[in-house]
Amino acid sequence: IVILIWQRDLGTAVLFFAVFLVLVYSASGYSLVLVSGAGLIVIAAIAAYYLFDVVQLRIDIWLNPWADADGNAYQLVQSLQAFAAGGIIGEGVNLGYPTIIPVVHSDFVFAALAEEWGLIGVIVTVGSMFWLVVRGLTIATLQQGQPFKAFMAIGLSTIIGVQSLLIMGGVTRMLPLTGVTLPFMSYGGSSLLMSFIMLGLLLRLSEKS
């Protein structure tokens, strides 16, 4: 995590720390682990706001993107407009103007989905990610007799769930932007490869359960 922070890859650092907290909580059952971990994340976010210019910029545009809609907040503002343009049923596949959003194929692919497929597509995507996480946690409960397999299933499910939550929250302005990719959807060979490796491991863990 220190190496990630040093490289200013703060989104991945938050992801790793969240998985660490969930695994420690799963092993110990102490809810204080989650509470104290959440407190540490808040303290780290405040410290990062004053230490890193990129964090300060992302939080500022998260709080008020319209103040710099044509500048640093352009990407987020266009994302919000894409969600608004999509409406309930969307503009249609390959219609609309999602490419106006910079890096739409990677960090902001969820906004492109919202514009082309609308609220229906968003609900299906969120529901699919949620169901995948639930199935992964179900595998963990069925592997209680083998702790390593159970914790692996919990960890993999948490990675998929937290990573999806971070990027979905970022493009909808529910959370500050973190720059992580959306599993199975964002462009990028390494991200797609690791997503399918995690899915393959979950399938392997579920074989006898």
Phi, psi and chi 1 to 4 in degrees:
 res  aa     phi    psi   chi1   chi2   chi3   chi4
   1 ILE       -  -39.8  -69.7  176.6      -      -
   2 VAL   -61.3  -41.4  170.8      -      -      -
   3 ILE   -63.0  -41.7  -67.0  174.2      -      -
   4 LEU   -64.0  -42.2  -70.0  171.0      -      -
   5 ILE   -65.4  -39.0  -66.3  175.0      -      -
   6 TRP   -61.0  -36.4 -179.1   34.6      -      -
   7 GLN   -84.8    2.0  -65.1 -179.8  -25.0      -
   8 ARG    62.5   27.4  -60.9 -168.9  178.8 -174.7
   9 ASP   -93.2   69.7 -169.7   -1.1      -      -
  10 LEU   -72.1  -31.0  -56.3  179.5      -      -
  11 GLY   -62.3  -45.3      -      -      -      -
  12 THR   -67.5  -34.7  -54.4      -      -      -
  13 ALA   -62.6  -43.8      -      -      -      -
  14 VAL   -63.4  -39.8  171.5      -      -      -
  15 LEU   -61.7  -48.1  174.9   61.7      -      -
  16 PHE   -62.5  -42.3  -78.9   12.5      -      -
  17 PHE   -66.5  -38.0 -172.3   63.6      -      -
  18 ALA   -63.9  -42.5      -      -      -      -
  19 VAL   -63.5  -41.6  174.0      -      -      -
  20 PHE   -58.4  -44.9  166.9   74.6      -      -
  21 LEU   -63.4  -44.3  -71.3  177.9      -      -
  22 VAL   -63.7  -40.9  170.5      -      -      -
  23 LEU   -67.8  -41.5  -73.9  173.9      -      -
  24 VAL   -64.6  -41.0  172.3      -      -      -
  25 TYR   -63.8  -41.2  170.1   72.6      -      -
  26 SER   -64.4  -35.2  -59.6      -      -      -
  27 ALA   -79.1  -32.2      -      -      -      -
  28 SER  -103.2  -34.1   64.4      -      -      -
  29 GLY    80.7    7.2      -      -      -      -
  30 TYR   -87.3  114.0  -65.0  134.0      -      -
  31 SER   -66.6  -20.9   57.3      -      -      -
  32 LEU   -61.5  -26.7 -176.9   61.3      -      -
  33 VAL   -61.2  -45.6  171.3      -      -      -
  34 LEU   -68.3  -41.6  -63.0  178.8      -      -
  35 VAL   -64.7  -48.4  175.7      -      -      -
  36 SER   -66.2  -36.4   59.4      -      -      -
  37 GLY   -64.2  -42.3      -      -      -      -
  38 ALA   -62.5  -39.1      -      -      -      -
  39 GLY   -63.4  -40.1      -      -      -      -
  40 LEU   -64.9  -37.2  -72.8  173.8      -      -
  41 ILE   -63.9  -41.9  -69.5  176.9      -      -
  42 VAL   -63.6  -45.0  172.4      -      -      -
  43 ILE   -62.7  -43.1  -66.2  173.0      -      -
  44 ALA   -64.0  -37.2      -      -      -      -
  45 ALA   -65.6  -40.4      -      -      -      -
  46 ILE   -65.0  -43.0  -65.0  173.6      -      -
  47 ALA   -64.7  -42.2      -      -      -      -
  48 ALA   -65.3  -30.7      -      -      -      -
  49 TYR   -60.1  -37.1  180.0   82.4      -      -
  50 TYR   -91.9  -16.3  -67.4  100.3      -      -
  51 LEU   -97.4  -31.9  -67.7  176.1      -      -
  52 PHE  -118.8  126.4  -59.3  106.8      -      -
  53 ASP   -63.5  -36.7  -66.7  -22.3      -      -
  54 VAL   -66.4  -36.4   62.7      -      -      -
  55 VAL   -69.1  -42.2  176.5      -      -      -
  56 GLN   -61.1  -40.7 -175.1  175.2   10.2      -
  57 LEU   -64.5  -44.5  175.4   62.2      -      -
  58 ARG   -67.4  -37.7  -72.9 -175.5  175.8 -177.5
  59 ILE   -71.1  -38.6  -68.4 -179.3      -      -
  60 ASP   -62.4  -44.2  -72.3  -17.7      -      -
  61 ILE   -74.9  -22.5   65.2  175.7      -      -
  62 TRP   -70.3  -41.6  170.3   58.2      -      -
  63 LEU   -70.2  -39.3  -66.1  174.3      -      -
  64 ASN  -150.3   79.9 -174.5   15.3      -      -
  65 PRO   -69.2  -24.0   26.6  -34.3      -      -
  66 TRP   -72.9  -17.2  -49.9  106.0      -      -
  67 ALA   -69.2  -23.9      -      -      -      -
  68 ASP  -137.0   49.9 -166.4   13.9      -      -
  69 ALA   -65.3  -27.5      -      -      -      -
  70 ASP   -96.9    0.7  -67.2  -31.8      -      -
  71 GLY  -118.5 -115.0      -      -      -      -
  72 ASN   -66.6  -26.7  -67.2  -41.4      -      -
  73 ALA   -94.7    9.1      -      -      -      -
  74 TYR   -56.7  -44.4  178.5   79.7      -      -
  75 GLN   -62.0  -45.4 -168.1  176.9   29.5      -
  76 LEU   -68.9  -40.2 -179.4   57.0      -      -
  77 VAL   -63.0  -44.1  168.8      -      -      -
  78 GLN   -64.2  -33.3  -66.8  -59.6  -39.4      -
  79 SER   -64.1  -45.0  172.7      -      -      -
  80 LEU   -63.7  -38.3  -63.2  175.2      -      -
  81 GLN   -67.8  -32.9  -68.6 -178.5  -11.0      -
  82 ALA   -65.0  -41.0      -      -      -      -
  83 PHE   -63.1  -41.2  -86.4   87.0      -      -
  84 ALA   -66.3  -39.8      -      -      -      -
  85 ALA   -68.5  -30.0      -      -      -      -
  86 GLY   -67.7  -33.3      -      -      -      -
  87 GLY    61.6 -142.7      -      -      -      -
  88 ILE   -84.2  -46.9  -56.9  -64.0      -      -
  89 ILE  -107.7   -5.1   60.5  174.8      -      -
  90 GLY    86.2  169.8      -      -      -      -
  91 GLU   -80.1  -19.8  -62.7  -79.3   -5.8      -
  92 GLY   112.9  154.8      -      -      -      -
  93 VAL   -63.3  130.8  179.4      -      -      -
  94 ASN    65.5   19.6 -155.1   29.3      -      -
  95 LEU  -115.1  177.3  -61.6  176.0      -      -
  96 GLY    78.1 -165.5      -      -      -      -
  97 TYR  -134.3   54.2  -58.3   94.3      -      -
  98 PRO   -67.2  -23.1   25.6  -34.0      -      -
  99 THR   -71.5   -7.9   53.4      -      -      -
 100 ILE   -65.3  -28.3  -67.0  177.6      -      -
 101 ILE   -74.2  123.5  -52.3  171.2      -      -
 102 PRO   -62.6  141.8  -22.7   33.3      -      -
 103 VAL    56.0   36.5 -157.4      -      -      -
 104 VAL   -66.6  -26.7   68.3      -      -      -
 105 HIS   -75.3  -13.5   58.8  -77.3      -      -
 106 SER  -117.4  -86.8  179.3      -      -      -
 107 ASP   -66.2  -32.1  -64.9   -4.3      -      -
 108 PHE  -113.2   29.6  -79.4   76.5      -      -
 109 VAL   -65.5  -27.5   67.9      -      -      -
 110 PHE   -65.3  -32.8 -167.4   54.3      -      -
 111 ALA   -68.8  -38.5      -      -      -      -
 112 ALA   -63.5  -40.9      -      -      -      -
 113 LEU   -60.5  -42.9  173.3   84.9      -      -
 114 ALA   -64.6  -37.2      -      -      -      -
 115 GLU   -72.7  -40.4 -177.9  169.6   -0.4      -
 116 GLU   -84.3  -32.9  -66.0 -169.5   -5.6      -
 117 TRP  -111.2   -8.5  -68.9   84.5      -      -
 118 GLY    69.8 -164.8      -      -      -      -
 119 LEU   -61.9  -33.4 -179.5   62.1      -      -
 120 ILE   -61.5  -46.6  -64.6  175.5      -      -
 121 GLY   -64.3  -37.1      -      -      -      -
 122 VAL   -64.1  -46.0  168.9      -      -      -
 123 ILE   -63.2  -41.6  -67.9  175.1      -      -
 124 VAL   -63.1  -42.5  169.5      -      -      -
 125 THR   -66.4  -47.8  -57.6      -      -      -
 126 VAL   -62.0  -42.6  173.1      -      -      -
 127 GLY   -63.4  -37.6      -      -      -      -
 128 SER   -66.5  -44.2  -61.6      -      -      -
 129 MET   -63.0  -43.0  -67.9  -62.9 -177.2      -
 130 PHE   -62.3  -43.7  176.7   77.3      -      -
 131 TRP   -66.4  -36.3 -174.8 -115.4      -      -
 132 LEU   -63.1  -42.5 -177.1   59.2      -      -
 133 VAL   -65.3  -42.9  173.1      -      -      -
 134 VAL   -61.6  -43.0  169.0      -      -      -
 135 ARG   -65.0  -37.8  -66.6  -63.4  -62.8  164.1
 136 GLY   -63.9  -41.7      -      -      -      -
 137 LEU   -69.4  -30.9  -64.4  177.2      -      -
 138 THR   -64.5  -40.6  -58.1      -      -      -
 139 ILE   -57.8  -41.5  -65.9  170.0      -      -
 140 ALA   -62.3  -40.9      -      -      -      -
 141 THR   -67.2  -30.5   60.8      -      -      -
 142 LEU   -81.6   -8.1  -63.1  174.4      -      -
 143 GLN  -111.1   27.2  -65.6  -76.3    1.8      -
 144 GLN   -63.2  -25.6  -69.2 -176.5   11.4      -
 145 GLY   -73.4  -13.9      -      -      -      -
 146 GLN  -126.5   91.1  -57.6 -176.4   67.5      -
 147 PRO   -55.2  -39.9  -24.8   33.8      -      -
 148 PHE   -60.2  -46.1  176.0   78.2      -      -
 149 LYS   -66.3  -38.7  -67.6 -176.9  177.8 -179.0
 150 ALA   -63.5  -46.8      -      -      -      -
 151 PHE   -68.7  -33.1  -71.3  133.5      -      -
 152 MET   -63.4  -44.2  177.3 -179.2  -76.9      -
 153 ALA   -63.1  -40.9      -      -      -      -
 154 ILE   -63.8  -45.6  -67.5  172.0      -      -
 155 GLY   -63.0  -46.2      -      -      -      -
 156 LEU   -64.0  -41.8  -65.0  174.0      -      -
 157 SER   -64.5  -39.9  -56.8      -      -      -
 158 THR   -65.9  -40.0  -56.7      -      -      -
 159 ILE   -59.2  -49.4  -71.0  175.6      -      -
 160 ILE   -61.6  -44.8  -64.6  173.4      -      -
 161 GLY   -68.0  -48.8      -      -      -      -
 162 VAL   -67.8  -41.2  173.3      -      -      -
 163 GLN   -61.4  -43.3 -173.7  172.4  -19.9      -
 164 SER   -64.6  -41.5  -59.9      -      -      -
 165 LEU   -63.8  -41.3 -179.0   63.2      -      -
 166 LEU   -62.7  -46.7  -73.7  174.9      -      -
 167 ILE   -78.4  -35.2 -169.4   59.1      -      -
 168 MET   -65.7  -41.8  -70.9  177.7  178.5      -
 169 GLY   -65.9  -33.5      -      -      -      -
 170 GLY   -68.5  -44.8      -      -      -      -
 171 VAL   -75.9  -16.3  -59.7      -      -      -
 172 THR  -101.6    3.4   55.0      -      -      -
 173 ARG    67.5   23.0 -161.4  175.2  156.4 -121.7
 174 MET   -81.9  -26.7  -64.4  178.0   64.0      -
 175 LEU  -135.3  158.6  -62.9  170.1      -      -
 176 PRO   -64.1  151.6  -20.4   31.4      -      -
 177 LEU   -65.6  136.9  -71.5  169.8      -      -
 178 THR  -116.2  -20.5   54.8      -      -      -
 179 GLY    85.4    6.0      -      -      -      -
 180 VAL   -79.4  163.2  -62.7      -      -      -
 181 THR   -92.9  160.7   55.7      -      -      -
 182 LEU   -91.4  117.4 -177.0   59.0      -      -
 183 PRO   -53.1  136.4  -25.6   34.7      -      -
 184 PHE    71.0   -3.1  -55.4  107.2      -      -
 185 MET  -124.0  -39.3  -66.8 -174.3   62.4      -
 186 SER   -69.8  144.3  -67.2      -      -      -
 187 TYR   -68.3  141.0  176.1   86.5      -      -
 188 GLY   140.9  121.0      -      -      -      -
 189 GLY   -63.2  -44.0      -      -      -      -
 190 SER   -66.7  -39.8   58.9      -      -      -
 191 SER   -65.1  -45.7  174.1      -      -      -
 192 LEU   -65.5  -41.1 -172.2   62.0      -      -
 193 LEU   -60.8  -47.9  175.5   62.9      -      -
 194 MET   -67.2  -33.7  -67.5  -49.7  -58.4      -
 195 SER   -62.7  -42.7  -63.9      -      -      -
 196 PHE   -74.5  -29.7  -84.4  108.3      -      -
 197 ILE   -64.6  -43.9  -73.2  175.9      -      -
 198 MET   -62.4  -41.6  -70.2 -170.9  -68.5      -
 199 LEU   -64.0  -40.5 -174.2   60.6      -      -
 200 GLY   -63.4  -39.5      -      -      -      -
 201 LEU   -64.9  -40.3  -72.2  171.4      -      -
 202 LEU   -64.2  -39.6  -74.3  172.9      -      -
 203 LEU   -63.5  -41.0  -74.4  171.1      -      -
 204 ARG   -64.8  -41.2 -179.4   63.0 -177.5   85.5
 205 LEU   -65.9  -26.6  -67.6  171.2      -      -
 206 SER   -87.9   -1.7   69.2      -      -      -
 207 GLU   -59.7  -45.9 -177.8 -178.5    7.6      -
 208 LYS   -97.2    1.5  -66.3 -176.9  179.0 -179.7
 209 SER  -108.8      -   58.7      -      -      -
